[in-house]
Every structure is written in structure tokens, then in C-alpha cells.
């Protein structure tokens, strides 16, 4: 049996004009991730005070889409370690990192989180990269709020180049 279109089955051509755009799935997903970072602050020292300054209205981190500070790791995708981390805190930090959403990013802020700072003792971790992977390091003791903003911009640039095909799915 051959199908012959009748006037009732033929749909008229519709001019949709500018109703469609073409893009890649990676570009749309990365745009959403880049502009909606939800940070989890792990502040233990003076660097955390500078982070609080970044969240204030003077520096306005909301223009980067990172103003929703979360205090639950299950709702956050950006971990900001600001301050000294001791070996006693290391398992807690690792657990927080593991509970975060994937994909997740980490900022190590200040000299203490990055290299142990001026603490040269048995209880201080000489850099959190021994515990969890770090994406961006922020220099300073303490770092200025502008340095935190620059770190967020670097994270956003990194997100925009990621591919969703290459990401590993936990538990698969």
C-alpha cells in the first residue's frame, strides 16, 4: 500500500523566524554551570574574613552567579578552603569533598591552605592538595576579596572548556 498525502495530512509550512538557535549541548550545560556556582566555605582563619568581604555588597560576587553560599555539601559544587587545615580536620574536609555534587571544583585560598603558611609544626597540613584535588590556588596572607573574585573567574573559564562526555559518573 502506497501512502498518498491528502490535503488534510499535509501541514502548511510555518515560518518560525528567530525561534530557533543552534548550539552544542556542552555549551548550554557549561553556561548553566558557569553562571550558577554554589560555594561551600570551609573557613578556619583570617582568609575566611576576606571571603566574607567578597560576598558583601561592596564586591558583589552575585554578578558572577556565585552568591548562593551553601552550608551543606550536598547542595554545593564549589569548595572554598580559606585558612589553616590541621591533620585532625583533614578527614572532615575529605568527607565534605566526597559529599559534594559532581562536577565539583575546589579553591585553595591563602598561604595556610595552599602550603601550610608560616605554621611549620606537626599538626598543620602543608597544603590541602595532599587531601583533595585543587583547581585554583589563591595567593596572599590573607588574600584580598579581589583575589577570590579572580579565582571564581578562573573556575568559570575552566568550566566553559569542559565536556560532559569526558566527566566521570560516580557509582556507575
N, C-alpha and C positions, 0 to 999 in steps of 0.2 A: 504494500500500500504506500503510495507516494503522498506526502503532505503537500497540499496546495494552500498557500495563505489566502484567506478570505479577508475582505475589508475589516471584519471585526477583530481578527487576530493580528493585524498589522498595526503596530503602535506608531504614532507620529513621532518624528524626530523632535527632541526637546533641546532648546538652546540653553545650556546651563551657565554659560558665560564664565565668570570668575569663581564658580562654586567649587572648583577642584584645584588642588595643588599636588605636585608630585614631590616625593621625598623618600628617604630611606627610613626604615624602622629604627635603626641605630640613632639617626639624627633626632627623631622625635623622642625616643626614650632618654637619650642623653640630655636633651634640652630640659625634660622634666626633672631628671635627677640633678642636673647642674643648678637649676633655679629653685630647688626646694630641699636644701640640705638641712637636716635636723641634728644639731650638735648636742653631744653629751659632754659636759665639762667635768673633768677629773682634776679639780684644782686643789692643791695641797700647800701652796705657799704664795709668795708675793706675785707670781705670774698670774694667779687666778684673779687678783685685784685688777690687773691690767685687762684681763679678759672681760671682767665686769664693765670696765670702761668702754670696751669695744661694743658691748651690747647696748650701751646707753644711747640717748638721742643725739649726742654730740658727734659720734662716729657713724651711727645708723647702719648697722650691719644688715638691716632688713632690705636695703637696696640690692643686696646680693642673694636674697632669698634664704638667709640662714638665721632668722630672728627667733624661730621657734625652738628655744632651748628646752631640751628634754632631760628629765631626771630619771628616766627609765631606759636602760639599754635596749630594751625590746622595741622602743619607739624611735631610736636614734640610728643614724647612719654615718655620723662624723664624730669621732672621738678626739677630744682636745685634752691632752695631758699638759697641765700647767703647774709645774712645781716639782719638788723633790719626791722621788719614789723610793721607798725602802724595801728591803727584801721581804719584810713582813706584809707589805701592801701588794707585792708582786702577784701572788695567786689571785687576789681580789681583782686586780687590773686585768689579768688574763681572763678571768671568768666574765667580767664586764664585756671585754672584747668579743668573746665567743657568743655572748647572748645578743649582740647587736644584729641588726638587719644586714642582709647581704644585697648588693655590694656595700662594703664599708670602707671608710678612709680614716686615717689617723694623722693628727698634727701633734708633733712634739714641740712644746713651746718653752723657751728659756734654756739657760745653761744647765740647770739641775736635771731637767727631764732628758735633755739631749746627751749630756756627758757626765752627770753626777755633780756638776758645778764645783764649788770650792770645797765640797764635802769629800774628803779623802779618808773615809772610815769604812769599817767592816759592814755597816748596816745599810749604806746607801748604794742603790743600783747605779752603776756607771753607764747610764744610758738605757732608755726603755726599749731600744731595739733588741736588747737581749731577751725581752719578754714577748713583745708583739711586733709585727712589721710596721714601719713608719713610712708614710707617704711624703710628708713635708716637715722639714725642721725649721723652727723659727729661732733666730739668734737673738741674744740680748739677756740682760740680767737686771731687771725684768724686761721683757720685750715690750715695746710701745704698742698701743692699740692698732696703729697703722701697720705694724708687722703682722698682727693677727689677720687683718684685712687682706694683706698681700698673700698670706698663706691660703686663705679661702679662695682668692682669685687663682692661685696655682692649682688648688684642688679642682676648681671648676674647669680649668684648661685641661687637666688630666682626664676629667670625666668626659669632656667633649671628644676625646680621641679614642675612647674605649669602644669595644664591640661586644654586643650582647651574646654573640655566638661563642666568644672565647672565655666567657665567665664560667667559673665552676659552680655547680649547684651543690650545696651542702646536703648530704643524705641521699644523693642519687647513686 
